[in-house]
Amino acid sequence: MLSRTAFTIIALLGVALVVSSCGKLSQEEFDMWKNEHVAQMQQADSDISNKVTGLEGKVDQHVKDTPEAISKAKEEAIAASQQGDADTIINVEQKAKERDAQLRADLTKAIDMQGKASMDAVKGVDAKLQEQIMAHEKSDKAQDAAIKDIQAKLMDLDEKVARVDAKASAKPMLVTTVTFGSGQTGLSSKAKEMLDGVVDQLMASDAKIRVTGHADGTPVLRGGFRSNWDLSQARANAAAKYLQSKGIDAARVEAVGMAHTQPIASQNTAAGRAMNRRVEVILLPAGAVM
């Protein structure tokens, strides 16, 4: 933007052009006219500057005074508010004290009523509890008597079981049975397999071992045996020697031939006679009787 002085000069030039268009002026007249108008314009510019400066001063003063006025108004508002708050607080505190006193009174009354109700309830429960205790005591006595009776019966039963166990342990126990062909005394592979299956059981026991040989009752007409007695004894001896070869103590083993005196099946059928041609391995606990 052009300054006021430049604007003035331009205006003078314009006026000069206008004047020159109307008629020629002498240089002296023009200079006098110009100087007069420049002086006037400079005075006007100075007056405007003074006015602007004055206005700027007023604005600065207004800017300075405004925060002070605002701060003062704020302080006055706060003071008024605080006074109002103080009055409000006093009223609230008074009402709070009154409500607290009423609440304490109501609470004390409620506690007293509840305490009385609780005491009455406790008395009622105590009476019922006493009745239940007495009933339980009677029941406990009856149960104690029943338990003692059961214990006595159990002791008697234990004694009977012990006696039965003692008798059972004293009885001979058949461990296995192997069969033979007619007139044969040698052990078949099946017979050896069955004897192998009871070796561990025999080793685990300290009872005597009786190996009994049996025949089917058919008359011995040929071979190296004179009778079924000799044949059955030979079968028992064969089984006993096999067990001894598996580690059984020979002192524990007794081999006995029973001939055909203890058949377990009919002698009149081939199947029955095959079952009777056998050797039985029997454990004999101490006190056992065959």
Beta strands, then each sheet from edge to edge (+ up, - down):
strand 1: 173-179
strand 2: 208-213
strand 3: 253-257
strand 4: 278-284
sheet 1: 1+ 4- 2+ 3+
end
